Amino acid sequence: MTVTGWIHSHPQLGAEFDWLGCDSAGSVAYFSTAGAGPIPAGILAEPVYPDDVLQMVLALPTSSEVATASVAYPKDWENASRRGLYAYDWSHRSRAYELRARPATPLLIDQLGPNGIADVARRVRLMLLFAAVDAISPETVDTSA
């Protein structure tokens, strides 16, 4: 089943919610909603989406240096990038997911192994390349499952 689009009013609205996605090249990113960001529709499809995404990310082995990071934000994004994931946070100001940390050596979805996190990341594919964007606006980016 293909589930596309973004949901702006969802059950997680008002609470911090983390999710994963992959891009057209198979790179993986960690996203944080800041309590207000929209989520891709594929997240609400069955099976139930895990609520411990950050813990799943932190359980991955360290595999990369952080190429760029925003020092004004918590270390969660840097820790995700140390595991090869791009890291984005929802910005209320720009109404987009803004890049907070970029891995020097991006992890590809096929490298995630059999720990379940690959299945979570595959639920959302963004039709772009994380390496080429510093901000992801739901109004301009398509998703697919």
C-alpha positions in Angstrom: 0.0 0.0 0.0 1.3 3.5 -0.9 0.5 6.2 1.6 1.5 9.7 0.5 1.2 13.3 1.7 1.6 15.1 5.0 -0.7 15.3 8.0 -0.8 18.6 9.8 -3.3 17.6 12.5 -2.3 14.3 14.0 -2.5 12.4 17.3 1.1 13.4 18.2 0.4 17.1 17.8 1.4 19.1 20.9 4.0 16.5 22.0 7.5 15.9 20.9 7.4 13.2 18.3 10.4 11.7 16.5 10.3 9.9 13.1 12.6 8.5 10.5 12.7 8.7 6.8 14.9 7.9 3.8 15.6 9.9 0.7 15.8 9.0 -3.0 19.4 7.7 -2.6 18.6 5.6 0.5 20.2 7.9 3.1 18.4 8.0 6.4 17.3 11.0 8.5 16.0 11.5 12.0 13.2 14.2 12.4 11.9 15.9 15.5 8.5 17.6 15.3 9.1 20.1 18.2 5.4 19.4 19.1 4.0 21.1 16.0 5.6 19.7 12.9 3.5 17.8 10.4 4.2 14.2 9.8 4.2 12.0 6.6 1.0 10.0 6.2 2.9 6.8 6.1 3.7 7.1 9.8 0.0 6.6 10.7 -0.3 3.5 8.6 -0.3 0.1 10.3 1.6 -1.3 12.1 1.7 1.1 14.9 4.7 3.5 14.7 7.2 3.1 17.6 7.3 5.9 20.1 11.0 5.3 21.0 12.7 6.3 17.7 15.4 8.3 19.4 16.4 5.3 21.5 16.4 3.1 18.4 18.8 5.6 16.8 21.1 5.8 19.8 21.3 2.0 19.9 23.0 2.1 16.5 26.8 2.0 16.6 28.8 5.2 16.1 29.9 5.3 12.5 30.5 8.9 11.4 31.9 12.2 12.4 29.5 15.1 12.4 30.3 17.3 9.3 28.1 20.2 10.4 26.0 20.9 13.4 24.0 23.7 14.9 25.5 24.5 18.3 22.4 26.2 19.5 20.5 22.9 19.8 20.6 19.9 22.0 23.0 17.0 21.3 20.3 14.6 20.1 20.9 15.8 16.5 24.6 15.4 16.8 24.2 12.0 18.3 22.0 10.9 15.4 24.6 12.2 12.9 27.4 10.3 14.7 25.4 7.2 13.7 25.3 8.3 10.1 21.8 10.0 10.0 20.9 13.4 8.9 19.1 15.2 11.7 16.2 17.7 11.2 14.1 19.7 13.6 10.8 21.4 12.9 11.0 25.2 12.9 7.9 27.2 13.9 9.5 30.3 12.3 10.2 28.8 8.8 7.5 26.2 8.9 10.0 23.6 7.7 12.2 20.8 9.0 15.6 22.5 9.3 18.9 20.6 9.2 20.5 20.5 12.6 23.4 18.0 12.0 24.9 16.4 8.9 27.0 13.2 9.0 30.4 13.1 7.4 29.6 9.5 6.3 25.9 9.1 5.7 24.4 5.7 6.6 22.3 4.0 3.8 19.1 2.2 4.7 20.5 -1.1 3.5 23.3 -0.7 6.1 20.9 -0.7 9.0 20.7 -4.4 9.4 18.0 -6.6 11.0 17.2 -4.5 14.1 13.8 -3.2 13.0 15.0 0.4 12.5 15.3 -0.2 8.7 11.6 -1.1 8.6 10.7 2.1 10.5 12.8 4.3 8.2 11.4 2.7 5.0 7.9 3.8 6.0 8.6 7.3 4.7 10.6 8.0 1.5 11.1 11.7 0.7 11.5 12.6 -2.9 14.7 14.6 -2.5 18.4 14.1 -1.4 19.2 15.0 2.2 22.8 15.9 1.1 21.4 18.7 -1.1 18.8 20.3 1.3 19.1 22.3 4.5 15.3 22.6 5.0 12.4 20.4 4.1 9.0 22.1 3.6 6.0 19.8 3.6 4.4 22.0 1.0 7.1 21.4 -1.5 8.2 17.8 -0.9 6.4 14.7 -1.9 6.4 11.5 0.2 5.8 7.9 -0.7 5.7 4.7 1.3 
